[in-house]
């Protein structure tokens, strides 16, 4: 999930502090794990795609999208010098996916209010994209990505609505979706907390920001691992049923 971008942030500031050399190397190593985990998930999904239900197919598509974003965020700096432009594009794609995903698979029925909220959020992300990258020259010291915060908070709201809708009923499918929804809620909550002070973190001179970014990288890796295992178990279960 925008892994190359986070790794670049840690890398770009670590030369200011010699004491952070080990953390820089550690973060870079973690960064290389991201596409590897995503590739495992995508390859596994391709092998069992026909056996999966539509929910697991959608998760597979999400991993594929994240792999595309990860690769793009690593290539773009060689073309235009910075991958900041990828963040609002990534936020738009992610929000679009989860608005569809929740209303199609997790919620009891499509929620018009949440769909409208998602559309409003995507319109804001488009506005922010033009504001930063079309009408103005981007200044990294002033860059505050509210697009990602918007994406995170709308997903959090949908996750909470899921609990509200399901608290009066229980079945096996609900149980599986409950685990998935809980992981999504935890991940996007942590991600939102990180991006709220984003501008401060990239401009701060202390050591703390490097640890915070590294912790976020670890959370992203754990999230990808969970989704990969989620797909892997699906394919395994379908295979053993035959």
C-alpha positions in Angstrom: 0.0 0.0 0.0 2.0 2.9 -1.3 5.1 1.1 0.0 7.7 2.7 -2.2 6.5 6.1 -1.1 6.9 5.4 2.6 10.3 3.8 2.1 11.4 6.8 0.2 10.4 9.1 3.0 12.4 7.2 5.5 15.3 7.0 3.1 15.3 10.7 2.2 15.6 11.9 5.8 17.9 9.3 7.2 21.1 10.9 5.8 20.6 13.8 8.3 21.3 11.5 11.2 24.1 9.0 11.1 22.6 7.2 14.1 19.7 6.2 11.8 21.8 4.2 9.3 20.7 0.9 10.7 17.1 1.9 10.7 17.4 3.1 7.1 18.8 -0.3 6.0 16.1 -2.1 8.0 13.3 0.0 6.5 14.7 -0.6 3.0 14.8 -4.4 3.6 11.2 -4.2 4.8 10.3 -2.2 1.7 11.5 -5.1 -0.5 9.2 -7.5 1.3 6.1 -5.5 0.1 6.1 -6.5 -3.6 7.3 -10.0 -2.7 4.2 -10.5 -0.4 1.9 -9.0 -2.9 3.3 -11.2 -5.7 2.7 -14.3 -3.6 -0.9 -13.2 -3.0 -1.5 -12.4 -6.6 0.1 -15.6 -8.0 -1.8 -17.7 -5.5 -5.0 -16.0 -6.5 -4.4 -16.7 -10.2 -4.0 -20.4 -9.4 -7.3 -20.7 -7.5 -9.2 -17.8 -9.1 -11.9 -20.0 -10.7 -12.5 -21.8 -7.3 -12.9 -18.6 -5.3 -16.2 -16.9 -4.5 -16.7 -13.3 -5.6 -15.6 -11.8 -2.3 -12.2 -13.5 -2.4 -11.9 -12.6 -6.1 -12.4 -8.9 -5.1 -9.7 -9.2 -2.4 -7.4 -10.7 -5.1 -8.1 -7.7 -7.3 -7.2 -5.4 -4.4 -3.8 -7.1 -3.9 -3.2 -6.7 -7.7 -4.1 -3.0 -7.5 -1.7 -2.6 -4.5 1.1 -4.3 -6.4 0.5 -2.0 -9.3 0.6 1.1 -7.0 3.8 -0.3 -5.2 5.6 -0.7 -8.5 4.4 2.6 -9.9 5.5 4.5 -6.7 9.0 3.1 -7.3 9.2 4.0 -11.0 7.6 7.4 -11.0 10.5 9.2 -9.1 12.9 8.2 -12.0 10.5 9.9 -14.4 9.4 13.1 -12.6 11.7 13.2 -9.6 9.0 12.5 -6.9 6.3 10.0 -6.3 4.0 12.4 -4.3 1.6 12.5 -7.2 0.9 8.8 -6.7 -0.7 9.4 -3.3 -4.0 11.0 -4.3 -4.3 8.6 -7.3 -3.8 5.7 -4.9 -6.3 7.2 -2.4 -8.9 7.6 -5.1 -8.5 4.0 -6.3 -8.5 2.6 -2.8 -11.6 4.5 -1.8 -13.5 3.5 -5.0 -12.6 -0.1 -4.3 -13.8 -0.2 -0.7 -17.0 1.8 -1.4 -17.8 -0.9 -3.9 -16.5 -3.8 -1.7 -18.5 -2.8 1.4 -21.7 -2.2 -0.4 -21.4 -5.3 -2.5 -20.1 -7.8 0.0 -20.0 -6.7 3.7 -23.0 -4.6 4.3 -26.5 -6.1 4.5 -27.5 -4.0 1.5 -26.1 -1.1 -0.4 -26.2 2.1 1.7 -27.1 5.2 -0.3 -25.7 7.5 2.3 -22.3 5.7 2.4 -22.2 5.6 -1.4 -22.9 9.3 -1.5 -20.2 9.9 1.2 -17.7 7.8 -0.9 -18.5 9.9 -4.0 -18.1 13.1 -2.1 -14.7 11.8 -0.8 -13.6 10.9 -4.3 -14.6 14.3 -5.6 -12.5 15.9 -2.8 -9.5 13.7 -3.7 -9.8 14.9 -7.3 -10.0 18.5 -6.1 -6.8 18.0 -4.0 -5.0 16.4 -6.9 -5.7 19.4 -9.2 -4.9 21.8 -6.3 -1.5 20.4 -5.7 -0.3 19.1 -9.1 -2.1 21.1 -11.7 -2.8 24.6 -10.3 0.2 24.9 -8.0 3.8 23.8 -7.7 4.1 21.2 -5.0 6.2 22.0 -2.0 7.1 19.0 0.1 7.4 21.1 3.2 3.8 22.2 2.9 2.4 18.9 1.6 -0.4 17.5 3.7 -2.2 14.6 2.0 -5.8 15.0 3.2 -6.8 12.7 0.3 -5.4 9.7 2.2 -7.0 10.9 5.5 -10.3 11.1 3.6 -9.9 7.6 2.2 -9.0 6.2 5.6 -11.9 7.8 7.5 -14.6 6.8 5.0 -13.4 3.2 5.2 -13.5 3.4 9.0 -17.0 4.7 8.9 -18.1 1.8 6.6 -16.4 -0.7 9.0 -18.3 0.7 12.0 -21.6 0.6 10.0 -20.9 -3.1 9.4 -20.8 -3.7 13.1 -24.0 -1.8 13.6 -25.8 -3.7 10.9 -24.6 -7.1 12.0 -24.9 -6.9 15.8 -28.4 -8.5 15.8 -27.7 -11.4 13.6 -25.0 -14.1 13.4 -24.1 -16.8 10.9 -20.9 -18.4 9.6 -20.5 -16.0 6.7 -20.9 -13.1 9.1 -18.2 -14.6 11.3 -15.7 -14.7 8.4 -16.6 -11.2 7.3 -16.4 -10.0 11.0 -12.7 -11.0 11.1 -12.0 -9.3 7.8 -13.8 -6.1 8.8 -12.0 -6.0 12.1 -8.6 -6.2 10.3 -9.7 -3.4 7.9 -10.9 -1.2 10.8 -7.6 -1.7 12.7 -5.4 -1.1 9.7 -7.2 2.0 8.4 -7.4 3.5 11.9 -3.6 3.1 12.4 -3.0 4.5 8.9 -5.3 7.5 9.6 -3.5 8.3 12.9 -0.2 8.3 11.0 -1.3 10.5 8.2 -3.0 13.2 10.5 0.4 14.6 11.5 2.0 13.8 8.1 3.4 17.2 7.4 5.0 17.4 10.8 6.5 13.9 10.5 8.2 14.6 7.1 9.6 17.9 8.3 10.6 17.0 11.9 14.3 16.7 12.6 14.2 14.2 15.5 14.6 10.5 15.4 11.0 9.7 16.3 9.6 10.1 12.7 11.8 7.3 11.4 10.5 4.9 14.0 6.9 5.9 13.3 7.4 5.3 9.5 9.0 2.0 10.2 6.1 1.0 12.4 3.7 1.9 9.7 5.6 -0.2 7.2 5.3 -3.2 9.5 1.5 -2.6 9.8 1.3 -2.5 6.0 3.2 -5.8 5.7 1.0 -7.5 8.3 -2.1 -6.3 6.4 -0.8 -7.7 3.1 0.1 -11.0 4.8 -3.4 -11.3 6.3 -5.0 -10.7 2.9 -2.7 -13.2 1.3 -3.5 -15.8 3.9 -7.2 -15.0 3.5 -6.9 -15.8 -0.2 -4.7 -18.8 0.4 -7.1 -20.4 2.9 -10.0 -19.8 0.5 -8.3 -21.7 -2.3 -7.2 -24.5 0.0 -10.7 -24.9 1.4 -12.3 -25.0 -2.0 -9.8 -27.5 -3.2 -10.3 -29.8 -0.2 -14.1 -29.7 -0.7 -13.9 -31.5 -4.0 
